[in-house]
């Protein structure tokens, strides 16, 4: 396979455009590719622009491909996202999309085009560790933009062939480079958190996707200390730790403590009531080690924007990841990803199954 060829996942945004240009400047032959996620004339991805990506490729003189992954995207990402909310969980679709599509489907395409490498515009580092004899992902020096959290699901063979050209740049650096390359999109606004939801309004998105099902769900109750204190607008529209929009008055602020689809109820509590001693996670993927059979202390994040805390972690006999926080942590939300770090290296992660109270 040709190691001078690099397939670049291009959204038409600043980051991936600069990634392609930098790769070319380094002497590689980049090939731009944009994947489509549109079904029935309805775009499922609002931050991808085939037009802008193709324009950048034409400008720097490289090939550009468009591939239609709409059915696969709908089945693996959209349906997963919606179903998780309907089960009272809070999903992070990016952690599923990256291993399945950006470093999964696109790597298959790279193989067909005789391109050894695949590159993205993620702010993250990768390296080969000789002592461990494996490829690792580590955090970007630019902690404000670091995106290692959403890459915990990648496998060794995917990391080994990955390039991250803008790994340690700041967003201002990236925009400046785009300007130097005379890219018209150098001031293009940043993509939203969830690419397939316009204006990040996931409530309207779920309503549109599952309106028939949701219309059959009767009004449910909000419970505080065993008593009914209000009615909710549909349990899928709430997340663990949520404070605003509950419509419940109380001398002290109340937060969503538990979502129970089976009884169509939401339990709320005080700030201290949403603290957890730890958590259990499934769908575990380890990057740095083969296993964590013995208890080890790591730095742990339970949300993308989480500042993180130290915790003792291990894999139990059922193959699940157990995380025991050194200090109680609030808002442990089933469905979200828990990600482990050792120094700057990404150790691995999993999907939060339940909190340990």
Phi, psi and omega in degrees: 000144188283112182278002175266351181262137181228121174276122184252120177287112187242122179268347187094004179267179184295313187299308183289330178293316178294322178303315180296317182294320180293322178298316178297319180296332180279358176101000177276169175252098181280148174234117181280142176217136176238131179258141182265145181227035184259132178234134176052046179062017180244112181292129178261359178223115188262357181250004178257128180235104178300322181299310181295320181296315180296323180296318178296316180298318177297322183294321181263001173076044178234163179290152175224134178240148172242129179237139183263108178249024188303312182294317180295317179297318179298314183292313188271332185249303183298306183298320177300313181302310182293315182298324178298316178295323180291344177259012176081016180251167182241098186279161171237094187296335181297325182290342177266322181294320184300307180289330184277321186247297185299324178243010179247282179301319182289332177289326175296320178294320178302318179301317182291338180261008179061033177255123182286319188263155169230136183234148176225172179265030177286144174270089184196158179250157172220153181200164175257126179262111183295322182295317180274346181057046177205159179273138185236158172249136177227162185291149176293149175297333178274088186297334180292331182251356184311129182241020181298332182305322185272004182248013184295342183273358183289147179263165181307313183293335177281316180295323183299334183250014183263144173236140178231082188298333183255022190318312188246012179282160169269166178297323178297320177300314182297317179296322180295319178296319178300322179293320180295329176277000180063037176278125180297338184272014185299336178252014181299139182296153181291151178292154183281170185301310179246112193298333185264009181241113180296133178060019179057025181269081185291336180295312178296324180296314180295320178300318181291322183284324187232035184301319182296317179292314183294331180292344180270351182273122180287169176301140180245172184255151172257125186248133176227120182053041176081000182244148177284124181241358179174182178240144179259167186263013183128116187302332179293348185264017180232153178229154179300132180091355180296136181247316185275154176080017180276335180069027180237129179264139180199146180306323178248149180302142177248150183229152176292123183258322184206141177245122185238091181300325184300326180249003180056043180232158176233126177263136177240162180201179177284172182305318180292339182283343182259011176281146178229149178279337182183198181201165174237135182233147176246189181050043187288137174227121178256136181254315187275328182233161178286323181205167175231061184290333177255152181295131177222149180267131178225167172269128190235137174241137180247003175209159182302315182266013179292137178289336177091155179214160176282145180205154174267130187229150175197161176263125182277182184295343179268003180081012180262153180272126177251128181240123179245108183291143176289331175229144180307142182236137182268161172060047173283110188252115175305137182104331177283167179266140170252130186234135184253140178231146171235112192056241180261354184278142175277116182279319182157194182188188180190177179262125181298124180265315181200159177268154173253114183259000000 
